[in-house]
Amino acid sequence: MDLTCDSCAYNLYALNLSNKAVLAMSIKFYISIIVLPILLWSCGNPSARKPEAVPTVAALPKGVKAPMNNPSTAKKAHLGKLLFYDPILSGGKDISCVSCHHPATGYAEFLDLSIGSNGKGLGSKRVFNTPNTIPLMKRNSPTILNTAYNGIREKGDYDPENAAMFWDDRIKSLEKQALEPIKTLEEMRGHHFEKKQILTEVAERLEAIPEYKKLFAAAFGSNAPIDSIHIAKAIAAFERTLVANNSRFD
């Protein structure tokens, strides 16, 4: 009885090996007859091969483009720098653009989520004042270095009027970007003014300062009003001077 069982087991084992051998031969036959000719044809047929696109890396341009309606001038950039550093642009006059984009921190910030209105300190040492009801920003502050080149393509072409800004590319152009932090509660507006009021409030503050009136007239002409459009143009003109295109690579 035991011999018979051993014999059956051996026969089943041999049959299993035989089936595996047949399967292996079938696979080899399939590969040699069908797959290999296709592979050989693809290798020998240039039209069947699609080369991968290789991205081109090049140095940044020496010059910076500006929109046609906001040509860069030294007086405009000077005014923009003063505005960039002045907390008068914020609802509570407690934060400026440079608070989150300081040159000592690469014109960016070291916090994972930035602290805007009702904050104090710079970089990683920036904290909220107490008490506080202002939320953290939804993202951290990116550097503004080389934002003048945003939207640049492989051949160095770009359109400054349609250059994407912010981490999510939600705004086009430095001019439009410059006003967004002023209007945003957690960045510069705070609880002091409604979103629809803050730009008018900031313009009126600047209008009341004789020195700023002279600077706006020098930058845009004596008939140009002090308004959000010219505030944005001045800040954008300054930001276009913040470029790092003279490294060893460039």
C-alpha positions in Angstrom: 0.0 0.0 0.0 2.8 2.4 0.9 4.6 1.5 -2.3 1.5 2.3 -4.4 1.1 5.7 -2.7 4.8 6.5 -3.2 4.4 5.5 -6.9 1.4 7.8 -7.3 3.1 10.7 -5.7 6.1 10.2 -7.9 3.9 10.1 -11.0 2.2 13.3 -10.0 5.5 15.0 -9.3 6.8 13.9 -12.7 3.6 15.1 -14.4 3.9 18.5 -12.7 7.5 18.8 -13.9 6.4 17.9 -17.4 3.6 20.5 -17.4 6.1 23.2 -16.2 8.5 22.2 -18.9 5.8 22.5 -21.5 4.7 25.9 -20.2 8.3 27.2 -20.2 8.7 26.0 -23.8 5.5 27.7 -24.8 6.5 31.0 -23.3 9.9 30.8 -25.0 8.2 30.0 -28.3 5.8 33.0 -27.9 8.7 35.3 -27.2 10.8 34.1 -30.1 7.9 34.2 -32.6 5.9 37.3 -31.6 7.7 39.5 -29.1 11.3 39.5 -30.4 10.4 40.5 -34.0 8.4 43.5 -32.7 11.3 44.6 -30.5 13.8 44.2 -33.4 11.5 46.1 -35.7 11.2 48.9 -33.1 15.0 49.1 -32.7 15.6 49.2 -36.4 12.8 51.7 -37.3 13.7 55.3 -36.3 10.1 56.4 -36.7 9.0 54.0 -34.0 11.4 55.5 -31.4 10.3 58.7 -29.6 13.3 60.4 -28.0 12.6 61.9 -24.7 12.6 65.7 -24.5 15.7 66.9 -22.6 15.1 70.2 -20.7 17.5 73.0 -21.6 19.2 74.7 -18.7 20.6 78.2 -19.5 21.9 81.2 -17.7 19.4 84.0 -16.7 19.3 87.0 -19.0 21.4 90.0 -18.1 18.5 92.4 -18.4 15.0 92.3 -16.9 11.8 93.0 -18.8 9.1 95.3 -17.6 5.5 95.7 -18.8 4.9 98.3 -21.4 2.6 100.2 -19.1 5.2 100.2 -16.3 8.7 100.8 -17.6 11.4 100.6 -15.0 13.0 103.8 -13.8 15.3 104.6 -10.9 12.9 107.0 -9.3 10.1 104.4 -9.5 12.3 101.7 -8.0 13.4 104.1 -5.2 9.8 104.8 -4.3 8.9 101.1 -4.4 11.7 100.3 -2.0 10.5 102.8 0.5 7.0 101.4 0.2 8.3 97.8 0.6 10.0 98.7 3.9 7.1 100.9 5.2 4.5 99.4 7.6 2.1 102.1 6.6 0.9 99.7 3.9 -0.6 97.4 6.6 -4.0 97.8 8.3 -2.5 98.1 11.8 0.8 99.7 10.6 2.6 96.8 12.3 4.0 94.9 9.3 5.7 95.8 6.0 6.5 93.7 3.0 10.1 93.3 4.2 8.9 91.7 7.5 8.4 88.4 5.6 10.9 89.0 2.8 13.9 90.3 4.6 17.3 90.4 2.8 18.9 88.8 5.8 16.8 85.7 5.2 17.2 85.7 1.4 14.1 87.8 0.9 12.1 84.8 2.2 11.4 83.4 5.6 12.3 80.3 7.6 8.9 79.5 9.0 6.8 76.6 7.6 3.7 78.9 7.8 4.4 82.6 7.9 3.2 85.0 10.5 1.9 88.3 9.1 -0.3 90.9 10.9 0.1 91.1 14.7 3.5 89.5 14.6 7.0 90.6 15.7 10.5 89.5 14.9 12.1 88.3 11.7 12.7 84.9 10.1 12.5 81.9 12.4 12.2 84.2 15.4 9.0 85.8 14.2 6.0 85.1 16.6 2.6 86.5 17.3 1.9 89.2 19.8 -0.5 88.3 22.6 -3.4 88.3 22.6 -3.8 87.2 19.0 -6.8 86.3 16.8 -4.9 86.4 13.4 -4.4 82.9 11.8 -1.2 81.7 10.4 -0.7 82.2 6.6 -1.7 79.2 4.5 1.9 78.9 3.2 5.3 80.2 3.9 6.7 83.3 2.3 8.7 82.5 -0.9 11.7 84.5 -1.9 11.2 87.4 -4.2 14.7 87.2 -5.6 14.4 86.6 -9.4 10.7 86.9 -9.4 11.3 89.4 -12.2 12.1 86.3 -14.3 8.9 84.3 -13.4 7.4 82.6 -16.5 10.8 82.4 -18.3 11.0 79.8 -21.0 13.9 77.8 -22.4 15.1 80.5 -24.9 14.9 83.2 -22.3 11.6 84.6 -23.4 8.9 85.7 -20.9 6.0 88.0 -20.6 6.1 90.1 -17.4 2.4 91.0 -17.7 1.5 87.3 -17.5 4.2 85.9 -15.2 2.7 83.6 -12.6 3.2 84.6 -9.0 2.8 82.9 -5.6 3.2 79.2 -4.9 0.0 78.3 -6.6 0.4 80.7 -9.6 -2.9 82.3 -8.8 -1.9 85.9 -9.8 -0.2 87.1 -13.0 2.5 89.9 -12.9 4.4 91.5 -10.1 2.1 94.5 -10.3 -1.0 92.4 -9.3 1.0 90.4 -6.8 2.1 93.5 -4.9 -1.4 94.3 -3.7 -2.5 90.8 -2.6 -0.7 90.8 0.8 -2.1 94.2 1.6 -5.7 92.9 1.0 -5.2 89.6 2.9 -6.3 89.4 6.5 -3.5 87.1 7.8 -0.8 88.9 5.9 -1.0 92.7 6.2 -4.7 93.8 6.5 -5.5 92.3 9.9 -8.9 93.0 11.5 -8.6 96.8 11.1 -10.3 97.2 7.7 -12.4 95.3 5.3 -10.8 94.0 2.2 -12.6 96.5 0.0 -11.5 99.4 2.1 -7.8 98.8 2.8 -6.3 100.0 -0.5 -8.2 103.3 -0.3 -7.1 103.7 3.3 -3.4 103.1 2.4 -3.6 105.5 -0.5 -5.1 108.2 1.8 -2.3 107.7 4.3 0.4 108.2 1.7 -1.4 111.2 0.3 -1.2 112.8 3.7 2.6 112.6 3.8 4.2 115.5 1.8 7.4 113.5 1.1 5.5 110.7 -0.4 3.6 113.1 -2.6 6.9 114.4 -4.0 8.2 110.9 -4.6 5.0 109.8 -6.4 5.1 112.9 -8.6 8.8 112.3 -9.4 8.1 108.7 -10.3 4.8 109.0 -12.2 4.3 112.7 -13.0 2.7 115.5 -11.1 -0.8 114.6 -12.4 -0.7 110.9 -11.4 -2.8 110.1 -8.4 -1.6 108.3 -5.4 -3.7 105.1 -5.7 -3.4 101.4 -5.6 -2.3 101.2 -9.3 0.7 103.4 -8.8 1.5 101.8 -5.4 1.7 98.4 -7.1 3.7 99.7 -10.1 6.3 101.2 -7.7 6.7 98.1 -5.6 6.9 95.9 -8.8 9.6 98.2 -10.2 11.6 97.8 -7.0 11.2 94.0 -7.0 12.5 93.8 -10.5 15.8 95.1 -9.2 16.1 92.1 -6.9 17.9 89.7 -9.2 20.7 87.3 -8.8 21.9 86.7 -12.3 25.7 87.1 -11.9 26.6 83.8 -10.2 29.4 81.6 -11.6 26.8 79.6 -13.4 25.3 82.7 -15.1 
